């Protein structure tokens, strides 16, 4: 039986020792999705507005050519949550990539994991939540351009507003802020697919090189004062789409270099300290993605005692999707409540319920049919599909899917 924590072995050796069932990833997914809701609870309950986040970034000092922020002591921890999600995704998705036969199969597996639950959440928001709480008449609601645009969320063109919805909430109008990360996820898959279509078979070398090139490019842009579009950030100016893509690519790189990267407790502790220190300064956020990714993989490949979290299903995506709409609804229904911890607790319980329904009625049902769907799509789209060019430096993974017993959501 594998030890609870890695003991210095390589990532590859650890994957073999846990025999494909690493409970750490289960706990990490639900912990991170819970943290996302917790982080936003005070803002959405009390209206500690987006300007609060902006002020964190504006309070900076100059260090050479870079600006270094001076945020509250806890803020770097909050800034690490979503990048950790993307590093986790990159690592696990890379395993899925190595088990896929074609680019069509790989991309379709990603679509099957993201789109069905997102589609249901978007439809519930626009057809159930919106009509119940809108301040418009139903005729005006259903004829409004915002209503007609909302289904674009399903294809990654994110729409945050529905007509007349949550107009008087402390954070007005926003239905689901967390959807801003969906395009980042799609960009990540597109980058991997592009590498494959270009027949770059030796992913063990090419993905780390692409990651390094991206890292250097982002640092250069920052040094030159070239900024990403404003709608590429979460509103706090620190966690941006390009940051998440970099975290994802580093997660993929760790998988590709799994034979060479050791999992050591001292390196994990150093990574935690470095993540905190590097996120403290705005100019160093990109550097922080490396230790964040390492710490994420270390925890994910830990093998803690199984509990109901591992046995009931993967509710993390559902909590991520439903948490903020549920919280906005509770704030709308109970405007006199100024206890943000109570607001979080109520929203978390309800979002877990929605997440359970999403997993058992939508996500798991779709994933149970994934092999049939992928095989049919690969056959139908054969002329458009590239067979994955696994060379001697990038062999299919022989180990079972990591942390996917019984949930194959993230890696296949």
N, C-alpha and C positions, 0 to 999 in steps of 0.2 A: 504494500500500500504506500502511495506517495506521501511524503511529509506535507504538513499543512503549508509551509513556506518553502520556496526554492532555496537550495543550499549551495548555490554557486555554479550549478550546472548550466549548460547552454540552454537557450530557448528551445532548440530542437529536442534536446534530451529531456527537458521538462515536459514537453508536449507528449513524448512517449511514456514518461513515468506516470502521468495522470490518466493515461489511456483514453484520451478524448473527453474526459468529464472533469473539467476544471470549474469548480463551483464559484471561484472568485469572479468570473465574468458575470455570472447570474447576479451576485450581490452588487457588483459594481454598476451594472446597468440600472437596477432599480434605485440604487443610492444616488446616482447622477441625475436620473429623471426626477427624483424627489427633491434633490438640491435645487434644480431649476425652478420648481414651483416655490420652494421656500425662499429663494433669493428674490423672487418678484412679489412675494406676498405683501411686504410692507409698502412697496411702491403702489400696488394696485388697491390696497385697502385705505391707505392714508393720503395718497397722492403725493408722496415724496417724489416729485416729478422727474422727468427726464433731465431737467436742468441740474438736478442733484448729481446725476451721472456725469453730465458735461462738466460740472465744476471740478470733478475729480481729475479730469484730464487737463483742464485749464490751469490747475495749480501745479505748475512745473518749474523746474530749475534747469539751467543749461549746463550740459557736460560735454564740452567740445562741440561737435557739430550736431549733437542730439539733445532733445528735450527729455528730461527725466521727471516723471510725475511724483507727487508726494501724496498718495492716497491714504485713507484710513488704514489702520493696521490689518484689518480683516479683508480688505478689498482684493488683494492678490489671490486669496483662496477662492473667492467668488468668480474671479476672472478665469480660473483654471478649469471650471466645471465643463463648459461646452467644448473647449479644446480636448479635454480628456475623453469626452464622448466620441469625438472624431478620430482620435488616435486609436481608441478601442475599435471603432468601425473599420479603420484602415487595416488593422492587424487581422481582424476576423474576415473581412471581405477578401483579403489576399488569399486566405485559405480557400474560400469559395472559388476564387479565380483559378486556382491550381486544380480544382476538381471539375471545372467546366471544360467542355469539349470545344465550344465555339464562342465567338464574341456575342452572337445572338443569344446563346444560352446564358452566358454570364450576365448580360444586361437585362434579360427578361427575369432572371432570378432577383435582381435588384428591384425591378419594377414590381414584382409580385410581393416583395417585402414591404415596400413603401406605399404604393399607390392605393391598394384596396382600403386599408384603414384610413388613409388620408381622404379618400373619396367619400367614405361613409361619414367621417367627422365633418367634412365641408358641407355635405348635403343636410346633415342634421342641424348644423349651424344656420344655414340659409332657409331651410324649410320648416324647422321646428322652433329653434331658439329665437331667430329673428322675428317671425310673426308674433310670438308670445310677448316680446318685450319692446317692440318698436313703438316709437311715439308717432309714427305715421299711420294713416289709414292703410288697410291691407291692400287696397287698390293702388295707392301711391307706392307702397313698399314693393310690390311685385313688378311695378312698371319702372322702378328707378334703375338707372344705369349701374349703380353699385351692386344691386341684386344680380343683374345679368352678368356682371364681371366676376362675381365671387367664385363660380366654378373653375375659373382659371387657376385657382390654387392647386387643383388636381394635376395640372401639368407643370407646376413649378413657377407660374407667374403669380406671385403672391399678392393677395388682396387682403387688407387688414380690416376693412370696414363693410358694414351692412347698413342700409338706409334707416336712420332713426334709432339705431341700436346703441345703448349705453351712452347716450348723449350727456348725462349728468353724473356719470361715474367720476371718481377722482382722476383716473386715467381715461378720458372720454373717447368714445367711438371705437376703440380697438377691441376686436373680437378675439383674435388669437395672435399675439405678438410672436410666439415661438415658431411660427411658420417661416420666419426669416431664414432659418438654417436649411430649409429644404433645397433651395437652389445650390447652396454650397455642396450638399451631398451629391446632387446631380452633376455638378462640375467635377467632383472627385471621380465619379464613375466614368465620365466622359474622358478624363485624362487617362485613366487606365485602359479604356477601350481604344483610345488613339494609339497608345504605346503598342497595343497588341495588333491593331490593324496595320501598323507600320512594320510588322513582322520583327519586332525587337524581342527575340526569343529569350535572350539572357537577362531575365528580369532581375536576377541577383546583382547584376552590374548596372543595368539601365535605370531601374527605379531609384536606387540611391543617387545616381548621377542627376536624374531629373529633379529629385528632392533638393540636392545641393544647389543646382542651377536656380531653382525657384527661390531658395533661401537667399542666395547672393543677389538675385534680381530684386527681391523685396527689400533687402537691406539697402541696396543702391537707390531704389525709389525713395525710401524714407530719408536717406542722407541728402537727396536732391530736393526734398520737399514735395515729392509727387505723391498725392494721396488718392486712395480708392474713393469711388462715389459714396456720397453720404448714406445712400440706402443699402450699402454693403456692410453696415455695422448694426449692432444690437441696440444702438442708441447711446451707449456709454463711450463710444469712440475707441475702445480698447479691443474688444473681441470683434474681429471683422471677418468677412468671408475668406479673404486671402489667408488669414491666420488659421482658420479652420481647415482650409485645403492643405496648408503646410503640415498641420498636425496629422491629418489623414495620411499624407504621403510618408511622413516619418513612421507612422504605424505600419504602413505597407513595407517600408524599408526594413524595419525590425523583423518582420516576418521573412523577408527575402534573405536577410543576413542571420537567420536563426541559428545556424551552425556555429557562428562566430561570436555572438553576443551572450555573455554570461549573465545569469540572474543572481545577483549578490545583494545581501541585505545592506551592506555598507554603501553600495552604489544606489540602492533604493533610497536610503536616508539622505545621501548627497543630492539625489535628484529632487527630493521634496524640498530641501533647503534652497537649491538652485532655482527651482520653479518659482518659489515664493520671491526670492531676491530679484530674479529677472523680470517678473511681472510687475514688480514695484516701479520699474521705470518704463515709460511708454516706448522708448527707443529700443528696448531689449525684449519686447514681447515675442519676436520671432525666435530668438535664441531659447526662450522658455519652452518652446514646443518640444525640444529634444528631451529634456528631463521629464516633462509632463508625460510624453509618450512612454518613456522607459518605466516610470513609476506606475503608469496605467497597466502596462503589460505584466509587470511584476505582480501587482495585486490580482490581475485577471487570471494569471497562471498559479495563484495560490489555491490550495485545496482545503477550504474550510468545511466544517461539519455541515451536512445537508439539513435543511429545514423545509418548511412549507414553501418558502420562496423558490426553491429549486424544483418543487414538485407540482406546483399549481399551474404554471405557465409563465410566459414572458410578458409581463404587464408593463414593462418600461416604456415601450413606444406609445401605448395607450395613455399612460400617465402624462407623457410629454405632450401628446396631442390635445388631451382634454383638460389638463390642469388649469390653464389660464382662462379658457372660456367658462369653465365651471366657477372659477374664482370671481370673474367679472359678473356672472349671474348672481352669486351670493352677495356681492357688494351692491348690486342693483336692488336685490330683494330686501337687504338689511342695511340701509345706508347709515343707520344710527350706530352700527357696530364699528368701533375704532380700535378694537383689539385685533391686531394683525396676526398674532399667533393663533387666536381662535379662528380667524378667517382661514389661515393656512390649514389648520387641522380639519375643518369642515370641508374645505376644497379638496384636501388630500383623500379623505375617506370617499367622497363622491367620485373623484377622478379614478380612484382604484376600482370602484364599482363599474364605471364606464370602461376602464381598461380591461377588466375581466370579461365584460361582454364583448368588447372588441376582439380580444384574443380568442375566446371560445366560439364566437359566432362568425367572425370574419377572418382574422389573420391565420389561425391554425387550420381553418377549413381550406383556405387558398393554398397554404404551404403544403398541406397533405396531398394536393393534386399537382404539385409543382413539376414532378418528373414527367407526368403525362403532358402537361401544358408545354414544357420546354421541348420535349421530343417532337411534338406536333409542330411547334413554331420553327424548330431547326429544319424539319423536313420541308415545310411550306416555304421557308425563306432561304433555302439552301443556296441559291445563286448569290444572295446578298451577304451570306455569312462567311466569316473567316475562321478556318480551323485553327485553334490555338497552337502556336508553334513551340511546343515545349521541347527545348533542347537539353543537352546534358547538364547545363548550368541552372535549369529551371524545371526540375522534374515534378510531376504531380505528387501531392502530399500523400504519403502512405498511412499516416496516423489518422484516426477517426476525427471528425469535426470537434474542434475545441469548444467545450462548455455547451454543447448542443444536445445533451441528453436530458430531457426529451425534446428540446426546443431548437429547431434548425433555423431560427429566424435570421440571425446576423451573418452566417457564414455560407449558406447555401441557398 
